[in-house]
Amino acid sequence: MEKRGEAEEYHSKDFEWEFLKNLVENDPSLSYHTQEVDSSSFSSSDSKPWQDFHSRHSSGKFFKERRYLLKEFPELVLCGENSKLLEVGCGNGSTVLPVLRGSKNITVYACDCSSEALVRTKENIDRATIGATKVDNFHSFSCDFSTSAFPNWVACHHCRHNQHCYHSGESGDTSLNEHCIGGVDFVTLIFTLSAVPKERMPRAIKECFSVLKPGGLLLFRDYGLYDMTMLRFEPEKCIGFREYVRSDGTLSYFFCLDTVKTLFTDAGFIEVELENCCVKAVNRRKNKNMFRVWVHGKFRKPFLK
């Protein structure tokens, strides 16, 4: 398969998305991907499939370290001192590690619905050569943001409803205790929202909105509509419109730009950037083009008037 620089690979315009849309929607063999499906008969078993997934992939080698993210989201490098990031759905740490490596000013709080994932993240960070100081700038906790609120120490009731909130954590004390850290400057949702049942997405995004400081950024990247991985799903794996279940029980949703925009603006966010990243890879052995689509977005929490 042809390869390119990692940053170029993950943020590219090899083709226009409308070109792929026309290919898919005019192919009768793929028609089931474009049809409405009744999802009422499917019941999600919450975090258990992801718990089992991370248990099976205990070596921590399943995901690559996402080094391209700092070029996609340079705000994470250019941020001021004592900045705080909440990484939602940290998996095995593939997003956390490059952020800790690349930013000297940021403290990372990472959560996942799977306790196994948190163990994998901690192991990978401990193995990485990022320095003791940066390890001290990492904290993890268990939370399913699609069903539960983030802990009050992330943002208390006052923080969630006021523009300015000062706590002992504001002075640089980032230890996890009963004291509120005053909210966060960034939230990252990197290939996380697509694993949330569609009906829970609005609530999950509002929860992210509530813990961001006014002016803070939510950085988003996830699977785009008609991505190659979507087209590989067989008809029986389709459990809703653009929503699929893998053989291990984990979910995958594929976003169009309009859906993403509606979800985030309805939660109160202001759109800063929103686009499809379209990459064509070539499998030379099979002489086949493979079309990848990811949605890239940045959304800002407005300042209170």
N, C-alpha and C positions, 0 to 999 in steps of 0.2 A: 504494500500500500504506500502511496506517496505520502511523504511527511514534510512538515514545514516547521518554522519556529512556533513555539507554544503560544505566545501571545497572539501571533497572526492567526493561528489555527482557530482560536476561540473567539476572535472578534474580527469577522471577515465578511465581505460581500462578494463571494464567488458567483452568486447568482441572485436574481430577484425572487423573493418569496412567491410572487404571483406566477412565476414560471412553474414552480413546483406545484402550486395549487392547481393549475390547469392540468398538469400531468396526472395528478392523483384523482381529481374529480372527473376526468374523462376516461379513467381506466375502470371498466366494469368489475374487474376482479377486486378492486379496492372500495367498492361502493359502500360496504358495511361501515367503513370509517366515517362516512359523512351522514349517516342516518341517526335519527333520534332513537334512543334506547331507554326502555323503562328500567330504572335502577332500583325500584322499590323492593325487589326480591332479594337484593344483596345487602348483607349486614356486615359491617366492618368489625373485626375483632380487636380494634384499638392497636396498642403497641406490641402485642405479642409477636406478630410476624417479624417486626424489626428486631425484637429481642432475640428471636431465633436466628435471624439473618446474621447478626453480629456475633452470635455464638459460633455459627458455622465458619465465619471468616475471622477467626480469632487471631490469625497471623497479622492482621492489620494491613495486608498488602493488596486488598481488593480495590481500594481507592488510591488514585495518585494524589500527591500533594499539588494543590491548585496554584501553582506559582504565577499563572497568568493574571490572577485576581488583582494584584497590586497595579498592573497596567490598566486593567479594566476599571478599577476603582482607586485612582491615585489619592483620593481624599484620605484613605487609610494610612498613607505614608506622610502626607502633608499636614496632618492634624496637629493641633497644639498640644502642649504638655497636659498630662493628667486626663487625656481623652479616654472615654469608655466605650467599648464595643460589646454588644450582645449578639453572639452567634447562635442562631436558633436552628436546631437540628444538626449538631456538630458531627454526627457520624463518628468516624475514627480520627478526626482532627485534620482532614485534608484542607480545610479552609483556615483553621486556627494557626497551623504551623507557619505558612508563608506570611501571615499577618504578624506573628511574633518575631519572625526573622527580619521582616522588612521595616517595621515601625518601632522606633525607640520610645515613642511617647504614649503608647496605647496600652490600656489594661483590658484584657479579654475575659468576658464572662460567657461561658458556653453551656448550653443545655441540650438535652435530647430526651425523647420519651423512653429510650432504652438504656437501662443501667449498664448493659454490656457495652454499648457504644461509648459510654463515659469511661469505662475501664480501658478500652482500646485507645481512646484519645490520650489519656494520662500516660499509658505505656509508650505511645509514639512520641509524645513530648519529652518524656524522660530519656528516650533513646536519642533524640535529636541534639545536635550541637548548636544550641541557641543561647547558651549562657545562663547562669543561675538567676541573674536579675530578671531576665525575660520569663523564666519559669515561674518566678514569684508573681509575675504579672498575669498569670492565668488562673482562673477559678471555674469550676464546673459544678453543675447541679442538675437534678432530674426534674423535668417538666414536660408535659404534653400541652403545648400552647393552644391546641385546637379544642381542648376540653377543660383546661384549668388556667387560672390567672397566674401570671408570674408572681414570685414571692414579693411581699411588701418591702423587703430590703432592697429590691431593685428600684422600685419607685413606690413610695407610700401614697396614700389617698391624696394628701396635699400636693405631692409632686405631679400626680396625674391630672390635677385640675387647676394648677397655678403655674404661672410662667417662671417664677423664681422660687427655689426651695433650697435652703442651706442646711446641711447636716454635717456631722463629724466626718463622714466619708468624703466630703468635698475637699478637705485639706490634703488629701492624698492617701488616707487610710483606706485600703481596698480589701481589708480582711472581711470575710463573710461572717456577719454577726447580726444582731437585731437592729443595728443602725442602718437607715436607708442611705444608699449611695447617691441619691438625688437624680435618678434616671440615667439614661445613656445617650451618648452623642451619635452613635451609629447602631443600626440593627442590620445584620446580614441574613438574608434568606436565599441560600445557594442550593438549588435542587432539593428544597425542603417542602415548599408549598404543594408541589405536584403529588407528594405522598400523603397529603391530607385529604380526607373525603370531601368532595366538592361542597356539600352542604355546610361543612364546618369552616370553610375558607374565610367567609366574611368575619366571623367571630375571631378567628386566629389573627387576621390582619389588624383588627381593632385592638387586640391585646398588644401587638407590637407598637401600634400608634400610641397607646397609653403610657408606655414606659420610655418613649423617646423624649428628650428635652425639646422644647420649642426651637425650631430651626434645625433639628437633627435630621439625619438622612437614613432612609431605609434603602439598602443596596440589594438588588434582586437579580437572580439569574436562574432560569429553569427551562424545561423542555418546551419547544415551540411546536405549533400545529403542523402536522405532516413531517415531523422529524423521522428519520429512518427507523428509530426504535418503535415509533408508533405503528408504522406500516408493517412491522414484523409480527405484531400481535394477531392471533387468529380470531375469527369471529366470536368463538365461545368465551374469549377473555374480555370481551367488551361488556362492561357492567353499567355503562351510562354514556351520555353523549361526550365523546372524547376522553372517556375515563375507562381504565383497564385494570385488571388484576393479574399479577404475575403468578406463576405456579407455586411460589412460596407464600402467597397471601398478601404481599405488599402491593400497594396501589401506585398507579402512575396516571397523571392527568397531563394533557398537552394543551398549552395555552395559545390563543390568538391574542393579538395586541389589544383588541377591543375589550376582551374579557379581563385582561390584566388592568387596563386603565379603569374600568368600572369598579373592580374589586378595591383598588387602592384609593381612588377618589371618593368612593362611597364611604370609606373609612375615615376620610378627612384629610388625606394626603394631597399634596400638590405635585403634579407630574413635572420632573426635571428632565429626564431622558427616558425614552422608550422606543426600542427598535428590535427587529429580528437580526440575529447574526446567522448568516447563511454560508455554510462551508461545504464544498464538494471534495470528497476524497475519492480516490480511484483504487479499486482492488485489481491490481494488474494480473494476479493469478486467475481471477474469474472474469477479467475484462469487464468490470461492472462499476458504474458510478454510484456513489453513496452520498445522499444528500442529508446533511445535518442542519437542524434548525434549533437555535436557542434564543430565548427572549432575554434581553438585557434591559434593566430598568433602574432608575434612581427616583426616589420619591421623598419629598421634604415635608416635615411636620411644620405647619405655619406657626408664626409667632402669635401669641394672644394679643388681641387689640385692646 
